[in-house]
Amino acid sequence: MNEGCSFLSCKAALAANPGAESGAYTLDVDGPEGPKAPFQVHCDMTTDSGGWTLVMKTSSTSDYVYDNPVWTATSGGSLVSTDPSADEDYVSAAFYQLKGKESRTALGAQNSWNSWNHPDNTARNLANQPRMAGSYGAASTCPARTNCGTEPINKRPLGIQEATSASYSNAWNRFGYVNDDNSWGTRTRVGFTGDNDGSDSSDSVMGLGLHCFSNCLSGSCIGAPHGKGSGFYLYTSWAAQPLDGNVRGWLWIR
């Protein structure tokens, strides 16, 4: 939809043409003089003022678990756009190359989202930063389809929670690029992790890049864990059933 032009980002494409429609665009993230080759992405030009680049999506049977190399590779990704509605695992070259200051993630449905602010960086680097800091007693919530603030964010995002059976983890809340690798038994790259007591065990998680092991196997799922890269695991003592489920996810940056 560039009509022969390429842009630094979807945000730049929208600024150049405020009436631009959502769809496939060609980006050249370091400009025509830079060494990086242009590639195609899907731009969302309508949600929350638009200008969003889709950098990753996870299918309902996603392989993008916490330790999947897709998260830690320093380059790669697809050079072509994707249909956001297609149920498939997809990572764009933009995940590794495009810097932004705001990200948005959705779980279950594209309209079940929350966004947040962060340092200017790529989604890949942000998903590998140190574990997000927690704050005991952080019981506030962030309404669905709103921006939850600037990392570190100790709020429960009600947008992505719409995909779950509801978590009541109010003592230790993290949202965003949490990179939460907790010895209790949960790992999460992007999304929400929470606990409802003083232990900060991250026993309730939802988002992308999941892994359930150790105590999570008996405390946050019924039967065997779903073992997929996106969805939720919720602790039995403060969540409704079902305690776990695998659902689709989306990650955007601008």
C-alpha positions as CSV (number, residue, x, y, z in Angstrom):
1,M,0.0,0.0,0.0
2,N,3.1,2.2,-0.2
3,E,2.6,2.9,-3.9
4,G,6.4,2.5,-4.5
5,C,7.5,4.3,-1.3
6,S,9.1,2.8,1.8
7,F,8.9,4.3,5.3
8,L,10.9,4.1,8.5
9,S,7.9,2.7,10.4
10,C,4.1,2.3,10.2
11,K,3.9,5.4,12.4
12,A,5.9,7.4,9.8
13,A,3.7,6.1,7.0
14,L,0.6,7.3,8.8
15,A,2.2,10.7,9.5
16,A,2.9,11.0,5.8
17,N,-0.6,10.1,4.9
18,P,-3.2,10.6,7.7
19,G,-5.8,8.8,5.7
20,A,-3.7,5.6,5.2
21,E,-5.5,2.3,5.5
22,S,-4.4,-0.8,7.4
23,G,-2.5,-3.4,5.3
24,A,0.8,-4.3,3.9
25,Y,3.6,-1.6,3.8
26,T,7.3,-1.7,2.9
27,L,9.6,-0.4,5.7
28,D,13.2,0.6,5.4
29,V,14.1,1.0,9.1
30,D,17.5,2.7,8.5
31,G,16.6,4.7,5.4
32,P,17.8,4.4,1.8
33,E,21.4,5.0,2.8
34,G,21.5,2.3,5.5
35,P,22.7,-1.2,5.0
36,K,19.5,-2.9,6.0
37,A,17.3,-4.2,3.2
38,P,13.6,-3.1,3.1
39,F,10.9,-5.6,4.2
40,Q,7.2,-5.8,4.2
41,V,5.0,-5.6,7.3
42,H,1.3,-5.3,8.3
43,C,0.4,-1.8,9.6
44,D,-2.6,-1.2,11.8
45,M,-3.7,2.4,11.0
46,T,-6.9,2.5,13.0
47,T,-6.5,1.1,16.5
48,D,-5.8,3.7,19.2
49,S,-4.8,6.4,16.6
50,G,-2.9,3.9,14.4
51,G,0.7,3.6,13.3
52,W,1.2,0.2,14.8
53,T,3.6,-2.4,13.2
54,L,2.7,-6.1,13.8
55,V,6.0,-7.7,14.9
56,M,4.7,-11.1,16.2
57,K,1.6,-13.2,16.5
58,T,1.2,-16.5,18.2
59,S,-1.2,-19.2,17.0
60,S,-3.7,-21.2,19.1
61,T,-1.1,-24.0,19.1
62,S,1.9,-21.8,19.3
63,D,5.5,-23.1,19.4
64,Y,6.8,-19.7,20.7
65,V,7.3,-20.9,24.3
66,Y,9.7,-19.0,26.6
67,D,12.9,-20.8,25.4
68,N,12.1,-20.8,21.7
69,P,15.0,-19.3,19.7
70,V,12.6,-16.8,18.1
71,W,12.9,-14.7,21.3
72,T,16.7,-14.7,21.7
73,A,17.9,-14.7,18.0
74,T,19.5,-11.3,17.1
75,S,18.2,-11.3,13.5
76,G,15.7,-13.1,11.2
77,G,12.0,-12.9,10.9
78,S,9.7,-12.8,7.9
79,L,10.4,-10.3,5.1
80,V,6.8,-10.4,4.0
81,S,3.5,-9.2,5.6
82,T,0.9,-11.4,7.2
83,D,-2.9,-11.4,7.7
84,P,-3.4,-10.7,11.4
85,S,-6.5,-12.8,11.4
86,A,-4.7,-16.0,10.2
87,D,-4.2,-18.5,13.0
88,E,-0.4,-19.0,12.6
89,D,2.9,-18.4,14.3
90,Y,4.6,-15.4,12.7
91,V,7.5,-13.2,13.6
92,S,8.4,-10.2,11.4
93,A,11.9,-8.9,10.6
94,A,10.5,-5.8,12.4
95,F,10.7,-7.7,15.7
96,Y,14.5,-7.6,15.4
97,Q,15.0,-4.3,13.6
98,L,12.3,-1.8,14.3
99,K,12.6,0.4,17.4
100,G,9.6,1.9,19.1
101,K,8.6,3.6,22.4
102,E,5.1,2.0,22.8
103,S,3.9,-1.6,22.5
104,R,0.5,-3.2,22.4
105,T,-0.4,-6.9,23.1
106,A,-3.7,-8.7,22.6
107,L,-4.7,-12.1,23.8
108,G,-7.6,-14.2,22.5
109,A,-8.9,-11.6,20.1
110,Q,-7.3,-8.6,18.5
111,N,-9.6,-6.3,20.4
112,S,-8.6,-7.6,23.8
113,W,-5.6,-5.5,24.3
114,N,-3.6,-3.1,26.5
115,S,-0.6,-1.0,25.5
116,W,2.3,0.5,27.5
117,N,5.4,2.8,27.1
118,H,9.0,1.7,27.3
119,P,12.6,2.8,26.3
120,D,13.2,3.2,22.6
121,N,14.2,-0.3,21.4
122,T,13.3,-3.3,19.4
123,A,10.7,-5.8,20.7
124,R,13.4,-8.5,20.6
125,N,15.7,-6.5,23.0
126,L,12.9,-5.5,25.3
127,A,11.7,-9.1,25.6
128,N,15.3,-10.0,26.8
129,Q,15.8,-7.3,29.3
130,P,16.2,-8.1,33.0
131,R,13.0,-9.3,34.9
132,M,10.7,-6.4,35.4
133,A,10.7,-5.0,39.0
134,G,7.8,-5.7,41.2
135,S,6.1,-3.7,43.9
136,Y,4.3,-5.5,46.8
137,G,0.8,-4.4,47.3
138,A,0.3,-3.1,43.8
139,A,-3.4,-3.9,43.5
140,S,-4.5,-1.4,40.8
141,T,-5.9,-2.4,37.4
142,C,-5.6,-1.0,33.9
143,P,-8.9,-0.8,31.9
144,A,-9.2,-2.7,28.7
145,R,-8.1,-1.0,25.5
146,T,-6.0,1.6,27.2
147,N,-2.4,2.4,27.8
148,C,-1.2,1.2,31.2
149,G,1.7,3.6,31.6
150,T,5.5,3.3,31.5
151,E,7.6,0.2,32.5
152,P,7.9,-1.0,35.1
153,I,4.1,-1.4,35.3
154,N,2.6,-3.0,38.4
155,K,-1.0,-3.2,37.2
156,R,-3.4,-5.9,36.1
157,P,-4.3,-5.3,32.4
158,L,-8.0,-6.0,32.0
159,G,-7.8,-6.1,28.2
160,I,-5.7,-9.2,27.9
161,Q,-7.4,-10.7,30.9
162,E,-10.5,-10.9,28.8
163,A,-9.0,-14.1,27.3
164,T,-8.8,-15.8,30.6
165,S,-11.2,-17.1,33.3
166,A,-10.0,-14.0,35.4
167,S,-7.1,-13.7,37.8
168,Y,-7.3,-12.2,41.2
169,S,-3.5,-11.6,41.7
170,N,-3.3,-8.2,43.3
171,A,-0.1,-8.3,45.4
172,W,2.6,-8.5,42.8
173,N,1.6,-7.3,39.3
174,R,3.8,-6.9,36.3
175,F,2.7,-6.0,32.8
176,G,4.7,-5.4,29.6
177,Y,8.0,-6.9,28.6
178,V,8.2,-8.7,31.9
179,N,10.8,-11.4,30.9
180,D,9.7,-13.2,34.1
181,D,11.6,-16.4,34.7
182,N,10.4,-17.5,38.1
183,S,11.7,-20.6,39.9
184,W,8.2,-21.3,41.3
185,G,7.3,-22.6,37.8
186,T,6.3,-20.0,35.3
187,R,8.1,-18.1,32.6
188,T,6.6,-15.3,30.5
189,R,8.2,-13.0,27.9
190,V,5.4,-10.5,27.2
191,G,2.2,-10.0,29.1
192,F,1.1,-10.2,32.8
193,T,2.5,-12.0,35.7
194,G,1.0,-11.8,39.2
195,D,0.8,-13.2,42.7
196,N,-1.7,-12.6,45.5
197,D,0.5,-13.0,48.6
198,G,3.9,-12.0,49.8
199,S,6.0,-14.6,47.9
200,D,6.2,-12.9,44.5
201,S,6.0,-16.3,42.9
202,S,4.3,-15.2,39.6
203,D,1.9,-18.1,39.9
204,S,-0.6,-16.5,37.6
205,V,0.5,-15.6,34.1
206,M,-1.0,-14.6,30.8
207,G,0.6,-13.5,27.5
208,L,3.2,-14.6,25.0
209,G,6.3,-16.7,25.5
210,L,4.9,-19.0,28.2
211,H,6.3,-22.0,30.0
212,C,4.8,-23.9,32.9
213,F,7.0,-26.3,35.0
214,S,7.7,-27.3,38.6
215,N,4.9,-26.0,40.9
216,C,2.9,-24.6,38.0
217,L,2.2,-28.1,36.9
218,S,0.0,-28.8,39.9
219,G,-0.9,-25.3,41.1
220,S,-1.9,-23.4,37.9
221,C,-3.4,-25.9,35.6
222,I,-5.9,-28.8,35.6
223,G,-4.3,-32.0,34.3
224,A,-1.3,-31.6,32.0
225,P,-0.3,-28.0,31.0
226,H,-1.3,-26.9,27.6
227,G,2.4,-26.4,26.8
228,K,1.8,-23.8,24.1
229,G,3.5,-20.4,23.7
230,S,0.6,-18.1,24.4
231,G,-2.4,-18.2,26.7
232,F,-2.6,-18.3,30.5
233,Y,-1.9,-20.3,33.7
234,L,-3.8,-19.1,36.8
235,Y,-3.2,-20.2,40.4
236,T,-6.0,-22.4,41.8
237,S,-6.4,-20.4,45.1
238,W,-7.4,-17.1,43.5
239,A,-8.7,-17.8,40.0
240,A,-11.8,-19.2,38.5
241,Q,-11.6,-22.3,36.3
242,P,-10.4,-23.1,33.7
243,L,-7.0,-22.4,35.3
244,D,-5.1,-22.7,32.0
245,G,-5.8,-22.3,28.3
246,N,-3.9,-21.8,25.1
247,V,-5.1,-18.8,23.0
248,R,-3.8,-16.6,20.2
249,G,-1.7,-13.5,20.8
250,W,-0.5,-10.4,19.0
251,L,2.4,-8.0,19.6
252,W,2.6,-4.5,18.0
253,I,5.1,-1.7,18.3
254,R,5.1,2.0,17.3
